Amino acid sequence: SMGLLGIQSPEAVDAVLARMAAMRGDNASEADKKERAFLAGRVAALPATVPLPYERLRAALPDNTPGYSLTWLTARKDLAAVPDALVVLADTTQYPRSLEALVASDSPQVWKQARAEIERLKGNLTDGQYRYASAMLDDKIANPEKHFAEQRRIARQKQFDARKGEVYARRNALLSIRDT
């Protein structure tokens, strides 16, 4: 199964999903559960160039495993993962990752859904968690363009850093040639 994921073709991914679905039942052994969790993590981390809707991954997972939605939503911005990410928001140990994934969806509509869920969870979250999440989401909802401008700035900075790294590597190679 691991080798198939390296291929990243639709057929290979289909085979891995079928293997995961076969290990989905309650009678799965501990080894099956470990393999399924490993494969699910690898599938969730597949690049967005591999055509795979979230519903297909979700169908191969047990019902009580919404956490893979966080990686999926962050990397692919596939809004089909939002309902599961909202469920994970209630888990105080996963709350920061879930909030980050929901914000990373870059969807003002999702931010509004997350804000409503934060309000519903107010009693379950600590005061600090509630204040942080509600203030951040309120700010993004009130001014989405500020979020998108920051995303563009981060993308430009990454491009600049990559280009600068190439220039410095070339410069260092030339300096070492000159020194010899």
Salt bridges, closest charged atoms under 4 A:
ASP14 OD1 - ARG56 NH2 2.49
GLU30 OE2 - LYS33 NZ 3.72
GLU35 OE1 - ARG19 NH2 2.86
ASP63 OD1 - ARG24 NH2 2.67
ASP84 OD2 - ARG58 NE 2.52
ASP106 OD2 - LYS77 NZ 3.56
ASP106 OD1 - HIS147 NE2 2.61
GLU117 OE2 - ARG120 NH2 2.73
GLU119 OE1 - ARG115 NH1 2.77
ASP127 OD2 - ARG131 NH1 3.95
ASP138 OD1 - ARG115 NE 2.71
ASP139 OD2 - LYS146 NZ 3.42
GLU145 OE2 - ARG152 NH2 2.50
GLU150 OE2 - ARG153 NH2 2.78
GLU166 OE1 - ARG163 NH1 3.09
ASP179 OD1 - ARG178 NH2 3.65
